[in-house]
């Protein structure tokens, strides 16, 4: 698996006044490589920006803030990276070093023995409201046990959100087609949380943890069509590229030479 990328920012209208606590938002993307967006993570190397993927909102964030081009993911897989980031320790120190960590289970390591970001913030100022929406960290189980006041875990098992392929993994309830990888419902849930904080004026820490861009690739049909057209023009494909995924019932109808092109469009649309 590829690394994740984190976008962290403090809402500056609060941060400039030392007597008022700043608000924090972490936007976390699963398996997103640092050259996979239209933002060059190194200002002097514009060629690092992806030539196909269009991420204009991330460009705005980058223009308004800082890019940490010498920052690294704590682990090459998701589970240990998530544990490391939540507890502010290396994977070795936190005791979770891989996905489905056998040694962690043998040593009976309890991640609850470590302070989470939310718990640290609450120790500094009990007035903070802390929230976590999206993909969690399975060894941590319920995030409400780690200092988070608000979560969107509506499943029967802790962090049962999986990779965003199902709304309820236990009975394989599918995610609606108009909410691929739950990107839109996560955005709405997060915006609703921010609106409540604007009303009650309480300082907050919010982590929005996307299931995208982890496999399996899913996207809106309208967005795929845009990228299918771009790729057809770039590759001189007369007649365009059919919008047929390898997961579709009619997958056999997709010419093999166009399968990779279709997947590139699907991935770009998900991005």
Backbone bond lengths (Angstrom), bond angles and torsions (degrees), N, CA, C in turn:
res aa  C-N    CA-C-N  psi(-1)  N-CA   C-N-CA  omega(-1)  CA-C   N-CA-C  phi
1 X - - - 1.456 - - 1.520 110.59 -
2 X 1.313 116.09 148.56 1.456 121.06 178.60 1.520 109.93 -82.32
3 X 1.353 116.56 165.73 1.457 119.91 178.33 1.521 111.99 -67.42
4 X 1.326 115.33 171.94 1.449 121.82 173.39 1.518 108.34 -103.31
5 X 1.301 116.30 163.51 1.451 121.32 173.21 1.515 107.98 -122.21
6 X 1.324 115.51 139.34 1.460 121.18 178.73 1.524 108.88 -115.55
7 X 1.318 116.17 135.22 1.453 121.54 170.81 1.522 106.14 -113.48
8 X 1.342 115.91 115.57 1.466 121.51 -177.32 1.515 108.59 -120.01
9 X 1.319 116.62 130.64 1.452 118.18 175.76 1.520 110.36 -148.41
10 X 1.329 114.76 148.89 1.461 121.30 174.52 1.517 107.54 -102.02
11 X 1.329 117.04 137.95 1.451 120.37 178.27 1.519 108.38 -69.98
12 X 1.327 115.90 111.74 1.460 121.91 -164.07 1.518 115.02 -68.76
13 X 1.331 118.62 -25.18 1.458 118.21 -179.15 1.523 111.56 -64.18
14 X 1.341 116.06 -22.97 1.466 120.36 175.45 1.525 110.55 -90.61
15 X 1.342 116.33 -38.09 1.458 120.65 -171.21 1.520 112.89 -67.92
16 X 1.341 117.79 -27.54 1.459 119.62 -176.31 1.520 112.33 -70.86
17 X 1.310 116.93 -21.37 1.458 120.14 178.67 1.524 109.13 -98.66
18 X 1.335 115.69 111.74 1.469 120.74 -172.82 1.518 112.15 -61.47
19 X 1.344 117.04 -28.76 1.456 119.00 -176.53 1.517 112.41 -78.34
20 X 1.314 118.39 -11.37 1.454 121.43 -179.50 1.524 110.08 -110.19
21 X 1.341 118.31 135.51 1.469 120.95 -179.07 1.526 111.31 -69.54
22 X 1.311 118.08 138.31 1.466 120.75 178.74 1.524 111.25 -76.04
23 X 1.314 116.01 157.41 1.460 122.27 173.84 1.520 108.97 -99.86
24 X 1.342 116.99 140.25 1.459 120.91 -176.72 1.534 111.53 -120.89
25 X 1.320 115.63 138.81 1.461 121.80 174.59 1.522 108.26 -130.58
26 X 1.323 116.79 126.86 1.465 121.56 172.74 1.520 107.89 -112.61
27 X 1.321 116.24 123.49 1.466 121.30 173.54 1.521 106.46 -106.26
28 X 1.315 115.78 118.45 1.461 121.91 -171.56 1.527 109.36 -117.38
29 X 1.324 116.46 128.51 1.470 121.07 -179.55 1.524 109.91 -114.69
30 X 1.311 116.24 133.98 1.463 121.84 -174.86 1.528 111.57 -86.30
31 X 1.333 115.91 122.77 1.471 122.15 176.08 1.524 113.62 65.68
32 X 1.306 117.19 30.43 1.454 120.95 179.91 1.519 110.50 -95.02
33 X 1.334 115.98 119.38 1.456 120.86 178.12 1.520 111.29 -76.87
34 X 1.326 117.49 153.54 1.468 120.25 -173.24 1.515 113.58 -73.06
35 X 1.327 118.68 -10.05 1.466 120.93 175.85 1.533 111.23 -106.27
36 X 1.314 117.20 17.22 1.464 120.72 -173.83 1.528 113.92 -96.96
37 X 1.331 117.98 -1.02 1.460 120.46 178.26 1.527 109.08 -113.50
38 X 1.325 116.71 174.03 1.467 120.39 178.16 1.519 111.52 -83.88
39 X 1.330 116.42 9.14 1.459 121.93 175.12 1.523 108.84 -98.11
40 X 1.314 116.58 125.41 1.459 119.65 172.58 1.519 107.85 -79.22
41 X 1.333 116.88 117.90 1.456 119.60 -176.92 1.529 112.87 -73.18
42 X 1.328 116.75 -5.36 1.458 122.08 172.83 1.526 106.57 -128.13
43 X 1.324 117.55 114.23 1.455 121.93 -172.44 1.525 113.24 -57.59
44 X 1.326 117.19 -32.91 1.461 119.88 -177.72 1.524 112.79 -85.76
45 X 1.344 116.87 4.07 1.454 120.63 177.79 1.531 110.09 -131.11
46 X 1.335 116.85 74.43 1.465 120.45 -177.92 1.517 113.53 -61.68
47 X 1.341 116.44 -20.19 1.466 119.83 179.67 1.529 112.74 -66.67
48 X 1.341 117.68 -12.63 1.465 121.03 178.35 1.526 112.13 -75.83
49 X 1.328 117.05 -16.15 1.464 119.98 176.48 1.522 108.87 -72.25
50 X 1.339 116.29 139.69 1.462 119.98 -177.98 1.529 109.96 -70.72
51 X 1.312 115.99 134.18 1.465 120.68 -174.62 1.526 112.85 -77.56
52 X 1.337 117.66 -20.76 1.465 120.42 -178.22 1.522 112.23 -102.03
53 X 1.322 117.27 -46.93 1.459 121.33 -174.26 1.528 111.70 -68.34
54 X 1.319 115.76 131.67 1.457 121.49 -179.45 1.528 109.73 -110.85
55 X 1.331 116.65 112.43 1.470 122.11 -179.50 1.535 108.90 -128.29
56 X 1.333 117.48 68.75 1.472 121.59 -174.06 1.520 114.56 -62.43
57 X 1.336 118.22 -33.19 1.468 119.41 -179.60 1.523 111.33 -69.73
58 X 1.340 117.13 -34.43 1.464 119.66 175.41 1.527 110.24 -68.90
59 X 1.323 116.97 -32.29 1.466 120.32 176.00 1.528 110.25 -62.17
60 X 1.332 116.43 -40.56 1.465 120.50 178.88 1.529 110.71 -63.62
61 X 1.348 116.37 -43.37 1.463 119.66 178.27 1.526 111.18 -61.47
62 X 1.334 115.38 -41.89 1.464 119.93 -178.68 1.529 111.18 -65.24
63 X 1.338 116.53 -37.85 1.462 120.73 -179.99 1.525 111.63 -67.70
64 X 1.327 115.92 -32.12 1.461 120.36 -176.54 1.528 112.93 -88.95
65 X 1.335 116.66 -11.58 1.464 118.99 -174.75 1.515 113.57 -131.08
66 X 1.325 115.85 -143.90 1.460 122.39 -178.63 1.525 110.12 -121.98
67 X 1.326 115.03 152.71 1.462 121.05 175.33 1.529 108.23 -112.68
68 X 1.312 116.53 127.30 1.463 121.02 179.86 1.529 108.16 -98.48
69 X 1.323 115.40 85.00 1.459 120.98 -172.12 1.525 113.27 -77.84
70 X 1.330 117.32 -7.02 1.458 120.02 179.14 1.526 110.57 -115.81
71 X 1.324 115.77 29.88 1.463 121.42 177.72 1.521 108.73 -102.18
72 X 1.321 116.65 147.17 1.453 120.14 -175.17 1.523 112.09 -130.89
73 X 1.319 114.38 148.91 1.455 120.60 175.84 1.532 108.61 -68.78
74 X 1.327 118.98 139.10 1.465 120.42 -177.15 1.527 114.54 -68.80
75 X 1.335 117.25 -17.61 1.464 119.78 -177.62 1.527 108.93 -154.88
76 X 1.357 117.77 154.43 1.467 120.01 178.45 1.524 113.36 -79.57
77 X 1.328 118.41 -0.97 1.469 121.33 178.23 1.523 109.37 -126.90
78 X 1.342 115.07 162.98 1.460 120.32 -168.74 1.528 114.25 -72.31
79 X 1.319 118.82 -47.60 1.467 120.98 -170.86 1.519 112.54 -58.54
80 X 1.322 116.74 -51.70 1.470 119.98 -178.15 1.526 111.55 -68.43
81 X 1.338 117.29 -32.68 1.465 120.13 176.49 1.521 110.44 -63.33
82 X 1.328 115.59 -43.23 1.460 119.99 -179.03 1.533 111.33 -64.54
83 X 1.313 116.19 -42.51 1.464 120.14 178.68 1.526 110.80 -63.87
84 X 1.332 115.82 -42.19 1.456 121.01 -179.53 1.521 111.65 -61.81
85 X 1.325 115.95 -46.21 1.461 120.68 -178.15 1.526 110.85 -67.63
86 X 1.328 117.62 -40.94 1.460 120.71 -179.10 1.524 111.97 -62.51
87 X 1.327 116.58 -33.77 1.465 119.72 -173.49 1.521 113.72 -107.89
88 X 1.340 117.91 -1.24 1.451 120.39 176.13 1.512 114.16 66.06
89 X 1.335 116.60 31.49 1.463 121.21 -179.71 1.528 109.67 -132.69
90 X 1.325 115.65 160.65 1.452 118.98 172.90 1.527 108.66 -65.59
91 X 1.314 116.59 161.64 1.459 119.99 -179.50 1.532 111.61 -60.70
92 X 1.335 116.47 -35.48 1.468 119.66 179.86 1.527 111.06 -67.05
93 X 1.320 116.83 -42.18 1.462 120.57 -178.55 1.522 112.21 -70.59
94 X 1.329 115.60 -36.02 1.461 118.06 -179.66 1.526 111.19 -77.26
95 X 1.348 116.14 -21.18 1.461 120.21 175.47 1.508 115.21 93.80
96 X 1.326 116.93 7.38 1.469 121.59 178.49 1.520 107.08 -124.34
97 X 1.340 116.67 109.87 1.462 119.06 -171.60 1.529 114.05 -115.18
98 X 1.321 118.15 -4.61 1.462 118.95 179.66 1.530 109.99 -157.59
99 X 1.317 115.89 177.78 1.454 120.80 175.86 1.530 108.38 -81.03
100 X 1.321 117.56 143.00 1.471 122.19 -175.16 1.539 109.70 49.76
101 X 1.322 115.84 53.22 1.461 122.72 -171.27 1.534 112.32 -66.57
102 X 1.337 116.21 108.80 1.469 122.02 -179.43 1.524 110.63 -68.84
103 X 1.345 116.51 -44.31 1.464 120.46 -178.22 1.526 111.57 -63.74
104 X 1.316 115.74 -35.44 1.463 119.84 178.66 1.526 110.38 -61.79
105 X 1.320 115.98 -41.47 1.467 120.32 179.27 1.523 111.45 -69.95
106 X 1.333 116.58 -39.72 1.469 119.90 179.56 1.518 111.14 -63.98
107 X 1.323 116.44 -38.39 1.463 120.93 -179.68 1.530 111.79 -81.78
108 X 1.354 115.32 -5.27 1.465 121.38 -179.13 1.529 111.69 52.37
109 X 1.321 114.29 47.97 1.467 120.22 179.54 1.519 110.29 -74.78
110 X 1.304 116.18 129.08 1.460 123.05 178.74 1.522 107.99 -105.60
111 X 1.347 116.61 110.28 1.457 119.82 -178.94 1.520 111.69 -65.34
112 X 1.328 117.08 -16.05 1.460 120.62 177.13 1.514 113.21 -66.58
113 X 1.333 116.98 -12.64 1.459 120.71 177.21 1.526 111.91 -77.08
114 X 1.333 116.23 -8.31 1.462 121.37 178.69 1.523 109.37 -106.05
115 X 1.321 116.42 145.74 1.456 120.30 174.15 1.521 109.67 -75.15
116 X 1.316 116.89 137.40 1.462 120.98 174.83 1.533 109.00 -89.98
117 X 1.329 116.83 170.76 1.467 120.49 176.05 1.532 109.55 -56.54
118 X 1.335 115.99 -45.02 1.463 120.14 -178.00 1.528 111.07 -61.20
119 X 1.327 116.87 -42.09 1.467 120.56 -179.41 1.525 111.37 -67.35
120 X 1.334 116.35 -37.50 1.468 119.90 177.99 1.525 110.68 -63.40
121 X 1.339 115.80 -44.10 1.461 120.40 -179.40 1.525 110.41 -63.54
122 X 1.332 116.67 -41.84 1.465 119.91 179.80 1.528 111.90 -67.83
123 X 1.327 117.82 -31.00 1.461 119.84 176.03 1.531 110.56 -66.48
124 X 1.350 115.26 -34.25 1.461 119.86 179.76 1.524 111.80 -75.87
125 X 1.344 116.10 -36.11 1.466 120.71 -178.04 1.526 108.39 -155.44
126 X 1.326 116.37 107.95 1.461 120.99 -176.08 1.529 112.98 -69.46
127 X 1.341 117.37 -7.86 1.449 120.33 -179.53 1.516 114.09 -79.39
128 X 1.333 116.96 -8.64 1.467 120.21 -178.05 1.524 112.16 -70.76
129 X 1.330 115.24 142.68 1.458 121.79 169.18 1.525 106.34 -102.53
130 X 1.317 117.08 127.50 1.459 121.09 -176.04 1.525 110.27 -114.56
131 X 1.325 116.43 139.55 1.464 120.48 -176.45 1.520 111.20 -141.16
132 X 1.333 114.85 146.54 1.465 121.66 176.44 1.522 108.08 -136.31
133 X 1.336 115.88 121.90 1.460 121.19 179.31 1.528 109.55 -125.20
134 X 1.334 116.21 130.52 1.462 120.01 175.28 1.512 113.61 113.30
135 X 1.332 115.18 -150.23 1.465 121.94 -174.26 1.520 110.81 -74.44
136 X 1.326 116.33 127.97 1.450 121.14 -175.85 1.514 113.84 -97.16
137 X 1.318 115.69 -142.72 1.471 122.99 179.95 1.528 105.72 -138.91
138 X 1.323 116.64 104.05 1.465 121.18 -169.47 1.533 114.92 -52.32
139 X 1.361 121.18 -39.98 1.473 118.63 179.41 1.525 113.39 -65.10
140 X 1.349 117.38 -18.93 1.463 119.75 179.31 1.520 111.77 -82.21
141 X 1.323 116.41 -13.06 1.455 122.70 -179.13 1.535 110.56 58.44
142 X 1.323 119.68 -131.05 1.463 120.59 -174.11 1.524 111.05 -73.90
143 X 1.315 117.19 125.29 1.460 121.06 -178.48 1.527 111.96 -70.05
144 X 1.326 117.48 -20.75 1.460 119.25 177.11 1.523 111.46 -66.66
145 X 1.327 116.49 -17.82 1.467 120.75 176.09 1.523 111.34 -85.58
146 X 1.318 117.36 1.28 1.465 121.67 -177.84 1.526 111.45 -123.03
147 X 1.314 116.17 31.01 1.462 119.70 172.58 1.509 116.36 92.90
148 X 1.323 117.96 3.50 1.466 119.69 -179.37 1.533 110.69 -93.38
149 X 1.327 115.34 124.19 1.460 120.60 -178.70 1.522 111.78 -75.19
150 X 1.318 116.23 -37.80 1.459 121.31 -174.46 1.523 110.02 -128.12
151 X 1.331 117.28 129.57 1.463 122.04 174.10 1.524 108.53 -137.84
152 X 1.321 115.77 168.97 1.463 119.53 177.92 1.526 111.49 -112.03
153 X 1.324 117.38 21.93 1.465 120.10 -179.33 1.527 109.50 -74.07
154 X 1.321 115.28 104.87 1.465 119.85 -177.79 1.523 110.91 -113.88
155 X 1.336 116.43 27.82 1.452 121.29 -175.49 1.523 111.66 -105.17
156 X 1.312 115.12 169.73 1.460 121.03 -177.61 1.520 111.81 -76.80
157 X 1.328 116.47 -24.26 1.462 120.12 -179.13 1.522 109.29 -119.53
158 X 1.332 118.35 150.97 1.469 121.19 -179.27 1.525 111.21 -58.86
159 X 1.324 115.78 136.51 1.461 121.39 178.26 1.520 111.48 49.44
160 X 1.326 116.52 35.24 1.453 120.25 -178.19 1.512 113.75 -77.14
161 X 1.333 116.55 16.92 1.451 120.31 -176.78 1.524 112.79 -72.79
162 X 1.325 116.55 -17.18 1.461 120.06 177.26 1.512 112.38 57.06
163 X 1.295 116.85 -137.15 1.456 121.87 -176.22 1.518 112.19 -100.80
164 X 1.296 117.53 14.70 1.447 119.80 179.56 1.512 113.04 79.57
165 X 1.325 117.44 19.92 1.460 120.54 178.04 1.525 111.37 -88.59
166 X 1.343 116.25 -22.01 1.464 120.97 -178.36 1.510 109.34 -134.02
167 X 1.330 116.46 147.83 1.458 120.25 174.21 1.523 109.72 -75.21
168 X 1.321 116.81 -41.13 1.462 122.86 174.41 1.527 107.14 -129.82
169 X 1.338 117.57 101.28 1.465 121.05 -175.61 1.526 114.31 -60.65
170 X 1.343 117.26 -29.53 1.463 119.84 -175.77 1.517 111.88 -59.89
171 X 1.330 116.27 -45.30 1.467 118.57 -179.68 1.526 112.68 -112.40
172 X 1.351 115.17 16.53 1.468 121.93 175.98 1.537 112.17 56.99
173 X 1.316 116.40 45.39 1.457 120.52 174.35 1.519 108.20 -74.58
174 X 1.330 118.31 118.18 1.466 119.84 -174.54 1.525 112.94 -72.92
175 X 1.322 115.06 152.37 1.457 121.08 173.79 1.522 107.77 -77.53
176 X 1.327 119.22 137.44 1.468 121.17 -179.54 1.530 111.88 -54.82
177 X 1.319 116.60 146.07 1.465 121.82 -176.91 1.516 112.52 -62.51
178 X 1.341 116.75 -25.39 1.459 119.30 -178.96 1.533 112.40 -88.96
179 X 1.337 116.62 9.64 1.470 121.16 178.66 1.527 109.89 -136.24
180 X 1.351 117.85 55.74 1.472 120.06 -176.75 1.526 111.94 -58.56
181 X 1.342 114.83 133.19 1.464 121.76 -177.92 1.530 112.32 55.70
182 X 1.331 116.02 17.00 1.466 122.76 179.39 1.527 112.42 60.22
183 X 1.324 118.26 22.59 1.465 120.11 -176.36 1.529 111.64 -61.73
184 X 1.324 117.01 -36.53 1.461 119.44 -176.16 1.526 111.98 -80.25
185 X 1.338 116.95 -40.48 1.464 119.08 178.44 1.531 110.58 -68.19
186 X 1.336 117.69 -33.95 1.463 120.28 175.70 1.524 110.51 -64.67
187 X 1.324 115.64 -41.40 1.464 119.58 178.97 1.530 110.67 -63.89
188 X 1.323 117.00 -42.52 1.465 120.40 -179.40 1.524 111.38 -66.34
189 X 1.343 116.38 -44.62 1.465 120.27 178.89 1.523 110.45 -59.06
190 X 1.316 116.13 -41.23 1.468 121.28 -179.63 1.526 110.80 -68.01
191 X 1.335 116.37 -42.67 1.460 119.85 179.21 1.526 111.18 -64.31
192 X 1.333 116.64 -39.19 1.468 120.75 177.29 1.527 110.78 -61.17
193 X 1.335 115.82 -41.66 1.466 120.75 178.49 1.527 110.07 -61.83
194 X 1.333 117.05 -43.30 1.464 121.11 -179.44 1.527 111.20 -64.97
195 X 1.320 116.49 -37.96 1.466 120.07 178.78 1.534 111.41 -63.90
196 X 1.326 116.11 -38.19 1.466 119.75 178.00 1.526 110.82 -65.25
197 X 1.337 116.40 -38.61 1.460 119.70 179.04 1.529 111.28 -70.29
198 X 1.328 116.34 -30.04 1.460 119.40 176.25 1.527 110.17 -66.62
199 X 1.334 115.86 -30.63 1.467 120.78 -179.74 1.524 112.10 -79.14
200 X 1.351 115.99 -45.69 1.471 117.61 -175.47 1.535 113.20 -91.08
201 X 1.341 116.60 -7.00 1.469 122.45 175.50 1.529 113.44 63.28
202 X 1.334 117.40 19.15 1.464 119.40 178.60 1.531 110.19 -82.46
203 X 1.337 117.83 139.78 1.471 119.92 176.41 1.523 109.37 -66.38
204 X 1.318 116.38 150.40 1.460 118.23 -174.64 1.519 112.89 -143.11
205 X 1.319 113.53 157.71 1.463 123.03 169.70 1.525 106.22 -127.38
206 X 1.324 116.40 123.30 1.461 122.20 -176.92 1.517 110.39 -126.51
207 X 1.339 116.46 130.81 1.461 120.97 173.03 1.528 108.39 -117.58
208 X 1.335 115.01 121.18 1.458 122.37 177.09 1.525 107.11 -105.79
209 X 1.313 116.74 108.54 1.465 122.44 -170.67 1.527 109.78 -109.90
210 X 1.324 116.00 99.61 1.465 120.68 -174.54 1.535 113.04 -75.10
211 X 1.319 115.00 147.43 1.468 121.52 172.56 1.524 109.48 -79.24
212 X 1.308 116.52 -32.48 1.461 121.39 174.67 1.527 108.35 -68.45
213 X 1.334 119.48 146.18 1.453 124.94 8.99 1.532 112.22 -107.21
214 X 1.317 115.67 31.98 1.460 121.04 178.77 1.536 109.75 -61.86
215 X 1.359 115.30 145.12 1.468 118.53 174.12 1.536 108.02 -60.57
216 X 1.292 117.89 153.02 1.435 129.22 3.24 1.527 111.35 -84.55
217 X 1.351 115.17 144.39 1.448 120.18 -175.46 1.524 111.33 -72.51
218 X 1.325 116.40 126.15 1.460 121.32 175.63 1.514 108.50 -139.95
219 X 1.334 116.40 148.42 1.462 120.77 -177.20 1.519 109.90 -158.85
220 X 1.321 115.53 171.36 1.457 120.89 175.85 1.525 109.58 -73.95
221 X 1.324 116.49 141.00 1.461 121.26 179.54 1.529 111.31 -59.47
222 X 1.328 116.62 -40.98 1.463 120.33 -178.25 1.531 111.53 -63.61
223 X 1.336 117.10 -36.53 1.461 120.16 179.17 1.519 110.71 -74.26
224 X 1.333 116.90 -38.66 1.469 120.46 176.80 1.528 110.84 -59.05
225 X 1.326 115.25 -42.01 1.469 119.46 -177.78 1.525 110.88 -59.79
226 X 1.321 116.56 -36.67 1.464 120.24 178.49 1.525 110.30 -62.00
227 X 1.328 116.57 -46.49 1.463 120.28 -177.68 1.529 112.64 -75.11
228 X 1.317 117.17 -31.70 1.463 120.08 175.36 1.526 109.92 -62.15
229 X 1.319 116.06 -38.73 1.460 120.54 178.38 1.525 110.88 -67.58
230 X 1.333 116.93 -43.81 1.469 121.19 179.00 1.527 110.75 -60.26
231 X 1.336 116.51 -46.65 1.461 121.03 -177.51 1.523 111.67 -68.84
232 X 1.323 116.77 -35.37 1.468 119.77 177.90 1.519 110.12 -64.25
233 X 1.330 116.61 -41.85 1.461 120.46 179.33 1.529 111.28 -68.56
234 X 1.345 116.52 -42.28 1.469 120.53 -178.90 1.524 112.13 -64.78
235 X 1.340 116.55 -32.28 1.464 121.02 -176.24 1.527 113.07 -102.09
236 X 1.318 116.70 5.92 1.454 120.13 178.25 1.516 113.93 61.91
237 X 1.329 116.84 37.29 1.461 121.56 -178.65 1.535 108.92 -88.27
238 X 1.310 115.91 106.18 1.463 120.89 -179.16 1.537 110.12 -70.70
239 X 1.316 116.13 133.21 1.461 120.12 179.23 1.516 113.84 89.17
240 X 1.333 117.00 -4.26 1.459 120.72 177.23 1.528 113.82 80.52
241 X 1.332 114.83 -179.60 1.468 122.40 -178.79 1.522 109.04 -112.10
242 X 1.331 118.94 126.59 1.475 121.01 178.43 1.523 111.08 -63.34
243 X 1.311 115.50 143.51 1.467 120.12 178.24 1.524 108.70 -89.33
244 X 1.335 115.27 76.50 1.462 121.40 -178.99 1.524 108.53 -129.09
245 X 1.309 116.63 115.41 1.458 121.84 179.36 1.523 110.75 -84.83
246 X 1.324 115.70 159.14 1.464 120.53 176.77 1.523 111.52 -67.38
247 X 1.345 116.85 -13.34 1.458 121.45 178.56 1.528 112.52 -93.73
248 X 1.334 117.25 -9.93 1.457 120.74 -179.29 1.529 111.34 -73.01
249 X 1.313 115.33 155.11 1.464 119.85 -179.66 1.524 111.99 -62.80
250 X 1.318 116.61 -30.06 1.463 120.53 -179.38 1.531 111.72 -100.47
251 X 1.338 116.57 32.06 1.465 121.21 -177.23 1.529 112.46 -58.34
252 X 1.332 117.04 -29.94 1.468 120.62 -178.88 1.523 112.21 -65.71
253 X 1.332 116.80 -17.60 1.461 120.44 -178.86 1.530 112.15 -79.28
254 X 1.325 117.27 -13.37 1.460 120.32 -179.33 1.532 109.92 -81.35
255 X 1.338 118.35 120.33 1.474 120.61 176.55 1.522 110.74 -56.82
256 X 1.306 117.49 134.97 1.462 121.58 -175.01 1.528 112.52 -57.36
257 X 1.321 116.32 -35.68 1.467 119.12 -177.72 1.540 112.02 -69.14
258 X 1.342 116.75 -14.62 1.461 120.24 179.47 1.531 112.94 -104.82
259 X 1.334 116.70 -6.01 1.469 120.03 -177.02 1.532 112.06 -59.76
260 X 1.330 116.24 -46.17 1.467 119.66 -178.18 1.526 111.05 -66.17
261 X 1.330 117.19 -34.07 1.458 121.40 178.41 1.531 109.82 -65.14
262 X 1.321 116.18 -43.02 1.461 120.88 178.95 1.523 111.07 -63.71
263 X 1.329 116.98 -40.04 1.459 120.34 179.52 1.526 111.50 -67.66
264 X 1.346 116.60 -35.19 1.467 119.81 176.36 1.522 110.56 -63.09
265 X 1.340 115.54 -40.58 1.455 120.20 178.92 1.528 111.10 -65.51
266 X 1.320 115.57 -41.41 1.463 121.49 -179.78 1.527 110.48 -63.95
267 X 1.326 116.47 -43.19 1.463 121.31 179.64 1.535 111.19 -66.62
268 X 1.338 115.47 -42.57 1.458 120.38 178.80 1.526 111.05 -62.02
269 X 1.345 115.35 -40.95 1.462 120.37 179.31 1.530 111.00 -65.66
270 X 1.326 116.81 -40.39 1.461 120.91 177.31 1.521 110.24 -63.62
271 X 1.326 117.17 -40.22 1.459 121.83 178.57 1.518 110.28 -59.38
